[in-house]
Amino acid sequence: MLYSRKIQKQLEKHIDSPEIIVLTGMRRVGKTTLYRAIYDKIPSENKIFLDIENPVTRKIFEETNYDTIVSNFKEFGINPAKKTYIFLDEIQAMPEISKIVKYLYDHYGFKFFLTGSSSYYMKNLFPESLAGRKFVFELYPLDFEEFLIFNGQKREFYHSFAEKDSGKSRLRHDLALGLYNEYLTFGGFPQVVLEPDPVRKKMHIEDIFKSYFEKDVQVMAGFREINLFRDLILLLMVRTGAKLDISRLASELGTSRETISSYIAFLESTFFISRVGPFTTSTDKAVSKAPKVYFCDTGILNSFTKIDEGAVFENAVFNAIKRRGDIRYFQRYSGKELDFVVSGEIGLEAKCRGCGKDLHHAHKISDMLGLKESYVLTREFNDAPGFIPAMELE
């Protein structure tokens, strides 16, 4: 059974628009499945779906005369005189294809749907001449709303934090708590979510990690010190939610700051980690400019390291709110900290078991920063105003 993703309707609105549609995101988050669903909804037969990681497929595009590629398409039943839909999956496997896409777009008006697993390569793949001619979307592992749908449950979610606070229900919380704990443990990769056996879930997660190393790290990046890269990931995992100290990481791994910085930049560009910078005001500057680090999925965290449940929960909260705008953290010189500041307007504290002291802390710092709202996001239910169950984050 195929489950639709929340972004699908948004993408479908662009089926007949002229722009090139680019879908990025980490491997195994469901980009190909999503595009297959959109492909099947296009009523025209004048369409083709190609996997660029397949060496045989790449031969179609290995022509010095780009018009010959159009002739190659005819072998698949494509009539270039009609509206033509071309789906190209994992195009970072053939960087030179960007010039071909541009040529066919400009000269034949082909409608392209492209996917890629690295924002670094995708951003640098297309020339500036395509500016304004493409729309870029990102696909992530399942959020909790999608996780419920994949588990045969569907329910409405309030959008604003204020509505989530006022509309919370202990019964609603208790009914979903078991699934939310499973979500925290195994994460939101679709293949993992659809696997009922916990042992096989972990095997799938390990396979996702292996695939990332084999296809993104070793092939695309060509890093020679692969063991060093792996050890850095493990060190970052135990620092989830903590500030990055590049010099210390370099010292622990016996390498240079430049190497660590380049590895971290690659991890972020391939959607494996996210960095969250400090929030500053003109009156109260942050204690440092060091960013915090979070991972793409809590299942990966739990499978490869042993970290505090609070850090796993905080990571899950970050993944749930990162699409809401600019996300920062705040810390005073005194050490007092606010986990997240959303778009300079909302202060959020993530606590597995939030209490009145946590809420007072969030309110106090948010008021000092001039934020409009502040809440404590919790795993355990608290019916007092200001506490929002994290499972209500869509």
N, C-alpha and C positions, 0 to 999 in steps of 0.2 A: 504493500500500500504506500502511495506517495503522499507526503504531507507538505502542504504549502507553507512557505515562509512569509513572514510579515512584509518583507520587502518586495514580494512577487508582484503585488498589484501596482506598486510604484513603477516597477520595471515594465510591466505590460502597457502602461500608458505611453511608453516610448516605442512601441513596436513599429508604428508607422511614421514616427518622426524621422527627419533626415540624419540626425546626429548619430555618431558612433557611440555605442553603449559599452562601457568598460566596467566589469565587475571584478573587484580585487578582494583578497582575503587569504587567510592562512590555508594551507592544504587541508583537505578533508572536512571543510566546514559546510560543504554542500553546493559549491558553485556550479559544478557540472550538472548535478541533479536539478537544480533550479533552472538552469538554462535549457535543459531537456524539456522541462515542463512548459517553458515559454515557447520553445521550438514547436512542440506539439500543438500549441494553441494557435499558431499561425496557419490560417486556412490555405494559403498558397502551397503548391507543390514545388515552387521554384526556390528551393532552400536547400542548404547543406550544412552539416555539423561535422567539424573536423577537429581531431585531437593533435595538436602540434607536437606533443611529446612523442608521437608515433613517427619513427624515421621514414616510414613509407609515405605518410601524409606530407612530410616536409618536401618530398620530391616534387609535389605539385607546384611548389613555389620556387624551386631551384631553376629559375629561368632568367637569363639576362634580359630578354625582351618580356616585359610585364604583360603585354597583350597576349602572349602565348599562354599565360596562366589562365586567362579567360577561356581560351580554347581547351585547356585542361579541365576546367569546370564543366564544359559542355559534355565531357565524357561521363559526368555524374547527372546528366539531365538538366543542367542549368541553361536557361535561355537568357542571355545578358540583355536582350531587348525588352524584357519584362522586369518588373520589380523583383530584385534578387536579395535574399536574406542569407548572409554568410556568418555562421557561428564558428569561432576559432577558440579552442580551449587551451589554456596554459601557454600563451604566446611568448612568455619569457624564454621558452626553450629554443626560440629562433628569433633573436633580437633584430635581425635584418628584415624581418617581415613588416616592420613599421613602415618602411618606404613603400612596400607593396600595397599595404592597406591604404596609405595616402593616395597612391596613384589610382587604385581601383575606385576609391571613394570620389576622387576628383574627376576622373574620366568616364566612369560608368555609373556613378551614383549608387553603388552597392550599399545595402544596409548591413553594417557590421555589428555583431555582438561578440565581445572579446572577454576572456578571463585571464587572470594572472595572479601568481601567488606572492609577489613581492612589490611593494609600493615603490621601492627604489628603482627597480627595473622598469616598472610601468610608467613612472614619472619621467624617466629618461629615455623611454622607448619611442616616444612620439615627438616629432619636430614641432617647433613653435608655430609652424604654419597650420597646424591642426587646432590651434587655440580657438575656442568658441565652436568647434565642430564635434566635440565629444562630451559626454556626461560620464562621470566616474562615480561608482557606488561601491560601498564596502559591505561585505558579508562576514558576520562573526559566528562563533559557535552559538547554539541556541540560548536565548534568554529564558527566564523561568516561564514566561507566558507560552513560548513555543515549546518548551520542555513539557508542559502540561498537555498541550495539544498532541505531541508525539506519544504521550501516555494515555491518550483517549479521553482527556478531560479538557473542557474549554470553559472559561469564565471571563467575565468582564473585568477590566482593570481601570481604576481611576487614573487620570493622567497627572494632575497636579499633586504636589506633596501635601498641600492642605486637604485635598479631597481624600487622599490615601489615609491621612490621619483621622479625619472625622468619620470616614466610612469603614474603618477597620472593624473586624468582628472576631471574637475568640473562637467561635465555631468554625468560621471560614479558615482561620489560622490553623486550628487543630486538624482539620480535614486535610490540609495540604502539607503539614509539617513533615510527615514521613517522606513524601516525594521531595520536599525541599532539602532534607538531609541527604537524600540520595543524590540530588543535584550538586550539593556542595562536595560530596565525596568523589563522584565520577565525572562531573562537569557536563558540558553541553555539545560535544561533538556528536552529530546525528547518528553515526554508526554505533557509537558507545551507548547512546540513549536507547536505541532500538534493540540492543542486546539485553535479554533478560537475565543471563547468567553473570553474577558478579566476577567470577574468575575470568570469563571471556571478555567482560568489559575491560578489565585491566590489560588483557592481551591486546585488545584493540588499541588502547591508549599507548601501549609500548610500541605497537606497529606504526602509529601515527608519528611518534617521536623518531622512530627509526627512519621512516620515510622522509621526514623533515631533514634529518642529517644526510641521507643519501642523495636526495634530489636538490635541496636548497643549499645546504652548507658545503657539501663536497663538490657537487657538479657546478652549481651556479656561482658560488663564491670562490671555490678553489682554494680554500684555506689549507695551508700545509700542516699547521699544528692543530690537527683535529682534536687531539686529546686535551689540549689547552682550552680550546673552544668549549668542549664538553664540561671541563672542570669549572669554567666560568659560569656556565648555566647552573650547575649545582650550587655554586657559591651564591649566585643571585637568588636562587630559590629560597635559601634559608634567610635571605634578607628581604623577603617579600614585605612590602609596606614600609621599608626602612630607606633612609637616604643613601644614595650611592656615593661611595668614597673611592674614586678611581685610583688614587695613589695606593690606598690600602689593598685594593683588589690586585693591582699590578705587583705589589710586594709579595702578597700571599702566593701568587701564581708564578713569580719569578720572571716577569716579563715587563714590557714598557707600558707607560700610560697610553701611548699612541695605539698600541695593539689592542688594549682593553677598550679604548674608546671606539675603535673601528669595529670590533666585535659587537659591542653593545648597539652601535648604530645599525649594524646588519640585523641583529635580533629584532630591533624595533621595525625596521623596514620590511621584514618578512612577517610582521604581525605576531611574533612570538612573545614579545614583552611590550609594555607601554611605560613611558616615563611621565611622571607628574611633577611639574615644577611648582615652586613656592608662590603663594599669593602675597603681594605686597601692597602697601598703601603709602601715601606721601608722609603720613605721620608715624607709622609703625612698620618699619622694614622687617622682612623675614630674617631669621637667624643666619641663613646661608642660601646660596643659589643652587645647592645640590638637589637634584630631582629624586623622587621616590620611584621605586620600580614595582610593577605589577605584571602578572602573567596572563596569557590569553585565556587560560582555562584552569579551573581548580582541580580537575581530574588529573592533569599533568603534574600539578604541584603535589598532590597526594600520592601519586604513583612513584615518584622519583626522589622524594625526600620526606623527612619527618619534621613538620613545622607546627607551631602553635595553632590551635583551632581559631583563635582570634585573628591571626594573620590570614588564614584561609578565608574566613568570613569577610574580612576587610577587602580581600582581593575580589571576592564575589560581588560585593557591593560596588566596587569600582567598575567592574565589567558591566554591571546593570545600569550605571549612571553615565558612562562615558559618552553616550550618544546624546546626552542632554545639553551639551555645550562645552565650553572651556572648563576643564576640571583642574583645580589647584589644591594644594594643602597650605596650612598656615602654622607657623611655629614662632613663638616669641623667644627672646633671649633668655627669658626665665625658664624656658623648656615647655611651657604650656602650649598645647597643640590642638588644632582642629583638623580632623582627618581630611575633609573635602570642602572646598568652596566651589559652588556650581555657578559659572557665568558671573561671578562677582556679586551674586544676589542671595544665594542660599547656603547656609552652613550646615554640614552634616557630620555627625559623629557615628562611627560604626562600632557597636558593642553587641556581643553575643547575648549578654544578659544586662540590658541597660537599666540604670536606676536613676533616682532623682538627682543624685550628684552629677551624673553624666549629662543630664539635660540642663542643669544649672550651668555647668561648664560650657556647653554648646551655646546657650543663650548669652552668656557673659562675653565670650570671645566674638560671637556674631554681632552683638550690640556694639562692641568696641570697634569692629571693622565697618559698621554701618550697613550690615547685610539686612535684607528685608525679612528673611525667615530663617529658622533653625530647627533642626529635628535630630533625634537619635534613632538610628536604624538598628533594629534588633532581630535576633533569631527567635528568642523567647518572647511570648506575648506580654505586653504591658498596656493596660487599658487607659492609662493616664494620657491626657493630651500632650502632644509633642513626641510621642513614641510611635514609630511606624514599623510594622513587620517588614523585614527585607524581602519576603516573598511577594510583597505587593508591588515591587519594582518591576516594571515591564520593559 
